[in-house]
């Protein structure tokens, strides 16, 4: 396992051959190691990742998992998984062979996570990702027993409470915003229920002001200092959303101040998530209303529609949820209890 010293960069690198998944001979080179041992360790871990057995480490399994799913997942998903592995799984299990993982290990890890100041939904997410990672590794390594079986999941899939604004609260907030760019951005979030990433990806050509339709076909993310435009979160996320007339009029006035107005021109070229959050916090405090997250404007939109009696299927279509179960699972508790109404109908038969 030769390692080499680069006089120009004053660091170590390794260069070696290996067989890829098709059995073809390939060469791998990795630079930038501060020590010779680090370069040699990388070669050992890389070669181990090319074959699976019960001695394959969980750290190596995590690296392989990210490599395999990268072409099939959104960049933001890969980033979230990588963060979870690096911060919450590898520090405890990077060098542990997957076949050596026991219930005791998992329970100890769960208790450690529960002792940290994290939200219940985030804890649930960490637990789910660890289970997914193990299932991936167990399948590759042909392990029959699963130490996660029978162990209680920690955290909660959904928050116990949902933060949203009423229409009056939103009106008191938006009345304080004079800048037309920010005003339109928040109106679109509140009155259409689109995600922040979908808002920031909007182009002039995505808006049909004649029909009053917003075409949602993409989402914006900034990862690693790069702007990334990708499809929406799910296939159902590609959708058309009808807009109220007052919102169409607001867009018409806004477009008058955009030079050129090319169909591919970004509607909010100089805006980012940080801008939205800063102004949401600032003006909600000035309005004297509860502070919420940018994503909670989406919840506020749904709460408004439910209050107006809009059917769940219509809300599902507007939000771009994959199934009605997602919509009802997230917002079902906001629907009023209709049992009394049902009894009255039956009594009058």
C-alpha positions as CSV (number, residue, x, y, z in Angstrom):
1,X,0.0,0.0,0.0
2,X,2.4,2.7,-1.2
3,X,1.8,6.3,-0.1
4,X,3.7,9.2,-1.7
5,X,4.9,12.7,-0.5
6,X,4.1,15.7,-2.7
7,X,6.9,18.3,-2.3
8,X,4.8,21.0,-4.0
9,X,1.8,20.7,-1.7
10,X,3.7,19.4,1.3
11,X,1.2,16.6,1.8
12,X,0.8,12.9,1.2
13,X,-1.3,11.1,-1.4
14,X,-2.1,7.5,-2.3
15,X,-2.4,5.8,-5.7
16,X,-3.5,2.3,-6.1
17,X,-5.4,-0.2,-8.3
18,X,-8.7,-1.9,-7.5
19,X,-11.5,-3.9,-9.2
20,X,-14.8,-2.0,-9.8
21,X,-18.3,-3.5,-9.6
22,X,-18.0,-4.8,-13.2
23,X,-14.7,-6.6,-12.4
24,X,-12.7,-4.0,-14.4
25,X,-9.3,-2.9,-13.2
26,X,-9.3,0.8,-12.2
27,X,-6.8,3.2,-10.7
28,X,-7.7,5.5,-7.7
29,X,-5.7,8.5,-6.5
30,X,-6.4,10.8,-3.5
31,X,-4.4,13.8,-2.4
32,X,-4.1,16.2,0.5
33,X,-3.4,13.9,3.5
34,X,-1.3,15.6,6.3
35,X,0.3,12.2,7.3
36,X,1.4,9.1,5.5
37,X,-0.7,7.0,7.8
38,X,-3.8,9.0,6.7
39,X,-3.2,8.2,3.1
40,X,-2.7,4.5,3.8
41,X,-5.8,4.4,5.9
42,X,-7.8,5.9,3.1
43,X,-6.6,3.2,0.7
44,X,-7.6,0.5,3.2
45,X,-11.0,1.9,3.8
46,X,-11.6,2.4,0.1
47,X,-10.7,-1.2,-0.8
48,X,-12.9,-2.5,2.0
49,X,-15.8,-0.5,0.6
50,X,-15.6,-2.4,-2.7
51,X,-16.5,-5.7,-1.0
52,X,-19.2,-6.4,1.6
53,X,-19.1,-8.8,4.5
54,X,-19.9,-8.8,8.2
55,X,-16.5,-7.2,8.9
56,X,-17.3,-4.1,6.7
57,X,-17.4,-1.1,9.0
58,X,-20.4,1.1,9.4
59,X,-18.4,4.1,8.3
60,X,-17.5,2.3,5.0
61,X,-21.2,1.3,4.6
62,X,-22.2,4.9,5.0
63,X,-19.8,6.1,2.4
64,X,-21.0,3.4,-0.1
65,X,-24.6,4.2,0.6
66,X,-24.1,7.9,-0.2
67,X,-22.2,7.0,-3.4
68,X,-25.0,4.7,-4.6
69,X,-27.9,7.0,-3.9
70,X,-26.3,10.2,-5.1
71,X,-27.5,9.9,-8.7
72,X,-31.1,9.1,-7.5
73,X,-31.6,11.7,-4.9
74,X,-31.8,15.5,-4.7
75,X,-28.6,17.3,-3.7
76,X,-30.3,18.6,-0.5
77,X,-31.2,15.0,0.5
78,X,-27.6,13.8,0.0
79,X,-26.4,16.8,2.1
80,X,-28.8,15.9,4.9
81,X,-27.8,12.3,4.9
82,X,-24.1,13.2,4.9
83,X,-24.5,15.6,7.8
84,X,-26.4,12.9,9.7
85,X,-23.6,10.3,9.1
86,X,-20.8,12.7,10.0
87,X,-22.3,14.3,13.1
88,X,-24.5,11.6,14.6
89,X,-23.5,8.1,13.4
90,X,-19.8,8.0,12.4
91,X,-18.5,9.5,15.7
92,X,-19.9,6.4,17.5
93,X,-19.8,3.6,14.9
94,X,-17.4,4.5,12.1
95,X,-15.0,1.7,12.8
96,X,-17.5,-0.9,14.1
97,X,-18.0,-3.8,11.8
98,X,-21.7,-3.9,10.8
99,X,-22.0,-7.5,11.9
100,X,-20.9,-6.5,15.4
101,X,-23.7,-3.9,15.9
102,X,-26.0,-5.0,18.8
103,X,-29.2,-3.9,20.5
104,X,-27.0,-2.6,23.3
105,X,-25.1,-0.4,20.9
106,X,-28.3,1.0,19.4
107,X,-30.0,1.7,22.7
108,X,-26.9,3.5,24.0
109,X,-26.8,5.6,20.9
110,X,-30.5,6.4,21.1
111,X,-30.1,7.5,24.8
112,X,-27.2,9.7,23.8
113,X,-29.3,11.3,21.0
114,X,-32.2,11.8,23.4
115,X,-29.9,13.6,25.8
116,X,-29.0,16.3,23.2
117,X,-31.2,19.3,22.7
118,X,-32.8,18.3,19.4
119,X,-36.4,18.5,18.3
120,X,-38.5,15.3,18.4
121,X,-39.0,15.3,14.6
122,X,-35.2,15.6,14.0
123,X,-34.5,12.8,16.5
124,X,-37.0,10.6,14.7
125,X,-35.3,11.5,11.4
126,X,-31.9,10.5,12.8
127,X,-33.3,7.2,14.0
128,X,-34.9,6.5,10.6
129,X,-31.8,7.3,8.7
130,X,-29.7,4.9,10.9
131,X,-32.2,2.1,10.4
132,X,-32.2,2.8,6.6
133,X,-28.4,2.7,6.6
134,X,-28.3,-0.6,8.5
135,X,-30.9,-2.2,6.2
136,X,-28.7,-1.2,3.2
137,X,-25.6,-2.6,4.8
138,X,-27.3,-5.8,6.0
139,X,-28.6,-6.5,2.5
140,X,-25.2,-6.0,0.9
141,X,-23.4,-8.1,3.6
142,X,-26.1,-10.8,3.6
143,X,-26.8,-10.4,7.4
144,X,-30.0,-12.2,8.5
145,X,-30.5,-10.7,12.0
146,X,-31.5,-7.1,12.5
147,X,-30.6,-5.6,15.9
148,X,-33.2,-2.8,15.2
149,X,-36.1,-5.3,15.2
150,X,-38.2,-4.9,18.3
151,X,-36.5,-1.7,19.4
152,X,-38.7,1.3,19.9
153,X,-38.2,4.2,17.5
154,X,-37.3,7.5,19.2
155,X,-38.7,10.9,18.5
156,X,-41.9,11.7,16.6
157,X,-42.6,11.7,12.9
158,X,-44.6,14.9,13.2
159,X,-44.5,17.8,15.6
160,X,-47.0,17.8,18.4
161,X,-48.0,21.4,17.5
162,X,-48.1,23.2,14.2
163,X,-47.2,26.9,13.9
164,X,-49.3,29.0,11.5
165,X,-50.8,32.4,11.1
166,X,-54.4,33.3,10.7
167,X,-55.4,35.6,7.8
168,X,-55.7,38.6,10.2
169,X,-52.2,37.9,11.6
170,X,-50.8,37.6,8.1
171,X,-52.5,40.9,7.1
172,X,-51.0,42.7,10.0
173,X,-47.5,41.4,9.0
174,X,-47.7,42.1,5.3
175,X,-49.1,45.6,5.8
176,X,-45.7,46.6,7.2
177,X,-43.7,45.5,4.2
178,X,-43.4,48.3,1.6
179,X,-40.7,46.8,-0.6
180,X,-42.6,45.3,-3.6
181,X,-40.2,42.4,-4.1
182,X,-40.5,41.2,-0.5
183,X,-44.2,41.9,-0.5
184,X,-44.8,39.7,-3.6
185,X,-42.6,36.9,-2.3
186,X,-44.5,36.6,1.0
187,X,-47.9,36.9,-0.8
188,X,-47.0,34.0,-3.1
189,X,-45.9,31.9,-0.1
190,X,-49.0,32.6,1.9
191,X,-51.7,32.6,-0.9
192,X,-50.3,29.6,-3.0
193,X,-48.6,27.4,-0.3
194,X,-45.5,26.9,-2.4
195,X,-42.2,25.9,-0.8
196,X,-39.4,28.5,-0.4
197,X,-37.3,26.6,-2.9
198,X,-40.1,26.6,-5.4
199,X,-40.5,30.3,-4.9
200,X,-36.9,31.1,-5.5
201,X,-36.8,29.0,-8.6
202,X,-39.7,30.8,-10.3
203,X,-39.0,32.4,-13.7
204,X,-41.2,34.9,-15.6
205,X,-42.2,32.2,-18.0
206,X,-43.6,30.1,-15.1
207,X,-46.5,32.6,-14.7
208,X,-49.6,32.5,-16.8
209,X,-51.4,35.8,-16.0
210,X,-54.1,35.2,-18.5
211,X,-55.3,32.0,-16.9
212,X,-54.0,33.0,-13.4
213,X,-51.8,29.9,-13.1
214,X,-48.4,29.4,-11.5
215,X,-46.5,26.5,-13.1
216,X,-44.3,24.8,-10.5
217,X,-41.6,22.7,-12.3
218,X,-38.4,23.2,-10.3
219,X,-36.9,24.0,-7.0
220,X,-33.9,26.1,-5.9
221,X,-31.2,25.1,-3.4
222,X,-27.9,26.5,-2.5
223,X,-25.4,23.8,-1.5
224,X,-21.7,24.1,-1.1
225,X,-21.7,27.7,-2.4
226,X,-23.4,26.7,-5.6
227,X,-26.9,27.5,-6.9
228,X,-28.7,24.2,-7.8
229,X,-32.0,24.0,-9.7
230,X,-33.6,20.6,-9.5
231,X,-37.1,19.1,-9.9
232,X,-39.5,19.5,-7.0
233,X,-39.5,17.2,-4.0
234,X,-41.8,14.6,-5.6
235,X,-43.2,13.9,-9.0
236,X,-46.5,15.3,-7.8
237,X,-44.6,18.5,-7.0
238,X,-44.7,19.4,-10.7
239,X,-48.1,21.1,-10.7
240,X,-50.2,24.1,-11.7
241,X,-51.6,26.3,-9.0
242,X,-54.4,28.8,-9.6
243,X,-53.9,32.2,-8.2
244,X,-56.4,34.8,-6.9
245,X,-56.9,37.9,-9.1
246,X,-55.4,40.3,-6.7
247,X,-52.2,38.2,-6.7
248,X,-52.1,38.3,-10.5
249,X,-52.5,42.1,-10.5
250,X,-49.6,42.4,-8.0
251,X,-47.4,40.3,-10.3
252,X,-48.4,42.5,-13.3
253,X,-47.3,45.7,-11.4
254,X,-44.2,44.0,-10.3
255,X,-43.2,42.9,-13.8
256,X,-43.4,46.5,-15.0
257,X,-40.2,47.2,-13.0
258,X,-38.2,44.2,-14.4
259,X,-35.9,45.2,-17.2
260,X,-36.3,43.0,-20.3
261,X,-38.7,40.5,-18.6
262,X,-37.3,37.5,-20.5
263,X,-39.3,34.3,-19.9
264,X,-36.2,32.7,-18.3
265,X,-35.5,35.6,-16.0
266,X,-35.7,34.7,-12.3
267,X,-38.7,36.4,-10.6
268,X,-36.6,36.8,-7.4
269,X,-33.1,37.1,-8.8
270,X,-31.5,38.8,-5.7
271,X,-33.4,37.0,-3.0
272,X,-32.4,34.0,-0.8
273,X,-33.8,32.0,2.1
274,X,-31.8,34.1,4.5
275,X,-33.6,37.3,3.2
276,X,-37.0,35.6,3.7
277,X,-36.2,34.5,7.2
278,X,-34.7,37.9,8.3
279,X,-37.7,39.8,7.1
280,X,-40.2,37.3,8.4
281,X,-38.6,37.6,11.9
282,X,-38.3,41.4,11.7
283,X,-41.8,42.3,10.6
284,X,-43.6,39.6,12.7
285,X,-42.0,41.2,15.8
286,X,-43.0,44.7,14.6
287,X,-46.5,43.4,14.0
288,X,-46.6,41.9,17.5
289,X,-47.6,38.4,16.3
290,X,-45.9,35.0,17.0
291,X,-42.7,34.3,15.1
292,X,-42.9,31.4,12.7
293,X,-40.6,29.8,10.1
294,X,-40.8,30.5,6.4
295,X,-42.1,27.0,5.8
296,X,-44.9,27.7,8.3
297,X,-46.4,30.1,5.7
298,X,-47.2,26.9,3.8
299,X,-49.0,25.6,6.8
300,X,-50.8,28.9,7.1
301,X,-52.1,28.6,3.6
302,X,-53.5,25.2,4.3
303,X,-55.1,26.3,7.6
304,X,-56.8,29.2,5.6
305,X,-58.1,26.7,3.0
306,X,-59.4,24.3,5.7
307,X,-61.2,27.2,7.4
308,X,-62.9,28.0,4.1
309,X,-64.0,24.4,3.7
310,X,-61.7,23.4,0.8
311,X,-61.7,19.6,0.2
312,X,-58.5,17.7,1.2
313,X,-58.0,16.5,-2.4
314,X,-57.8,20.1,-3.7
315,X,-55.3,20.9,-0.9
316,X,-53.2,17.9,-1.9
317,X,-53.1,19.1,-5.5
318,X,-52.0,22.6,-4.5
319,X,-49.3,21.4,-2.2
320,X,-48.0,18.7,-4.5
321,X,-48.2,16.0,-2.0
322,X,-47.5,12.4,-3.2
323,X,-50.7,11.1,-1.7
324,X,-53.8,12.2,0.2
325,X,-52.4,10.3,3.2
326,X,-49.6,12.8,3.4
327,X,-52.0,15.7,3.4
328,X,-54.3,14.2,6.0
329,X,-51.5,12.9,8.1
330,X,-50.0,16.4,8.3
331,X,-53.1,18.6,8.5
332,X,-56.0,16.2,9.5
333,X,-56.0,17.5,13.0
334,X,-56.9,21.0,11.7
335,X,-60.2,19.7,10.2
336,X,-63.2,20.4,12.5
337,X,-65.0,17.3,14.1
338,X,-68.0,16.5,11.9
339,X,-69.4,13.7,14.0
340,X,-72.3,15.9,15.3
341,X,-73.1,16.9,11.8
342,X,-73.2,13.3,10.7
343,X,-75.6,12.4,13.6
344,X,-77.9,15.3,12.7
345,X,-78.1,14.1,9.1
346,X,-78.9,10.5,10.2
347,X,-81.6,11.8,12.6
348,X,-83.3,13.7,9.8
349,X,-83.5,10.7,7.4
